[in-house]
Amino acid sequence: MDFLDPAFMQRALIAAALVGITAPAIGTYLVQRRQAVMGDGIGHVALTGVALGFLLNTSPVWTATLVAVIGAVGMEMIRARGKTTGDIALAMLFYGGLAGGVLIINLSPTGSNASLSSYLFGAITAVSDEDITAVVILAALVIAVTLGLRKQLFAVCQDEEFARVTGLPVRALNLLLAVTAAVTITVAMRIVGLLLVSAMMVIPVAAAQRVTRGFTATLSVAMVIGVLVSLSGTVTTYYLDAPSGATIVLLAIAVFAVMTAVSAPLARRRANAARAAEQLCTREDVKV
């Protein structure tokens, strides 16, 4: 347990646990509405916010949050219009965010391209006390939205038209979901990195779907998987001196592989049980 002694590891483990909870929580909704790669786009845009933090000599977490939220709202507005030019507009937004980050960081007297490395791929030693304060506040907001509005967000992700008919504020909920995804990106960027955070939104959810049935079960199991791989990856990084983001994502992929192997016999059991129940019902009908 010597890994608990350094102060930077204590901060990193707190941040990793919050990433493990928040990323799969919002990712479950994004996977449900087939927007699994949304995190990649927001991560590119957030890079401009990180660079602005260096330029303005302020916390990159808060500036990245602001820019990511603006980018996410823009992405949602483009998606809602559903025009054929939407893909081009999104591509320009994504790559513009990446290019803007690289340009602005070189204009900063205190930053360089190397300064962006820990934000792109994650670094447990780079998590400061100020970062922890920001991450805790932002993670609390994400958890409150994803769990507190679970039924409403699920309805919108499942069928927007039905949700609109039932009286739900679909546009407002879609915007809230996009903003929450943007906030989650900035929560995770210090541990997982902007380029890999989308994997933590998707892989734990995909792994959970292999062994669960139903939205709530998938959400719960995905969050458990997220916490386990985030904490395990952070500890592994401490001993191997490896990039934290890459380590966590590879562990998540390993869990997905295990879940896939386990799900095959479970699927056969469910199929056999369903056939047995169908045969029993048929026999009862014949007797009657």
MOMO-V271715 format. One record per pair of residues at least 12 apart in sequence whose ideal C-beta (glycine too) atoms are under 7 Angstrom apart, sorted by the first residue. I is the first residue (numbers start at 1). J is the second residue. If there is no record, write none. Layout:
BEGIN
i j
I J
I J
END
This chain:
BEGIN
i j
3 235
3 238
8 124
8 125
8 127
9 124
9 238
11 127
11 129
11 132
12 124
12 127
12 191
12 234
13 231
13 234
14 132
15 127
15 132
15 135
15 190
15 191
16 191
16 230
16 231
16 234
17 227
17 230
17 231
18 135
18 136
18 139
18 187
19 187
19 188
19 191
19 192
19 200
19 230
20 226
20 227
20 229
20 230
20 231
21 143
21 223
21 226
21 227
22 139
22 142
22 143
22 184
22 187
23 184
23 188
23 197
23 200
23 201
23 226
24 200
24 201
24 204
24 205
24 222
24 223
24 225
24 226
25 142
25 143
25 146
25 219
25 223
26 142
26 146
26 180
26 181
26 184
26 201
27 201
27 202
27 205
28 205
28 218
28 219
28 222
29 153
29 157
29 177
30 181
30 201
31 202
31 205
32 157
32 158
33 157
36 202
37 198
38 181
39 181
39 185
39 197
39 198
39 201
40 198
41 75
41 90
41 93
41 94
42 68
42 71
42 72
42 181
42 182
42 185
43 185
43 194
43 195
43 197
43 198
44 94
44 95
44 97
44 98
45 67
45 68
45 71
45 93
45 94
45 97
46 64
46 67
46 68
46 185
46 186
46 189
46 194
47 97
47 98
47 101
47 116
47 194
48 67
48 97
48 100
48 101
48 104
49 63
49 64
49 65
49 66
49 67
49 68
50 64
50 101
50 116
50 119
51 101
51 104
51 105
51 108
51 111
52 67
52 104
54 105
54 108
54 110
54 111
54 115
55 104
55 107
55 108
57 110
59 130
59 134
60 119
61 131
61 134
61 186
62 134
64 186
64 189
65 138
65 183
65 186
68 182
68 185
68 186
69 179
69 182
69 183
71 93
71 97
71 182
72 178
72 179
72 181
72 182
73 175
73 178
73 179
74 93
75 90
75 93
75 178
76 174
76 175
76 178
78 90
80 174
101 116
119 189
119 193
119 194
120 193
120 194
120 195
121 193
121 195
121 196
121 243
121 245
121 246
122 190
122 191
122 192
122 193
122 196
122 243
122 244
122 245
123 244
124 191
124 234
124 237
124 238
124 244
126 190
127 190
131 190
135 187
138 183
138 186
138 187
139 187
141 183
142 180
142 183
142 184
142 187
145 176
145 180
146 180
152 168
152 173
153 173
153 177
154 215
155 168
156 168
156 170
156 173
156 174
185 197
188 200
191 230
191 234
191 244
192 245
192 248
193 245
196 245
196 246
196 249
199 249
199 252
200 226
200 248
200 249
200 252
203 252
203 253
203 256
204 222
204 225
204 226
204 252
205 218
205 222
206 256
207 225
207 255
207 256
207 259
208 221
208 222
208 225
210 259
210 260
210 263
211 259
211 262
211 263
211 266
225 255
229 248
229 251
229 252
229 255
230 248
232 251
233 247
233 248
233 251
END
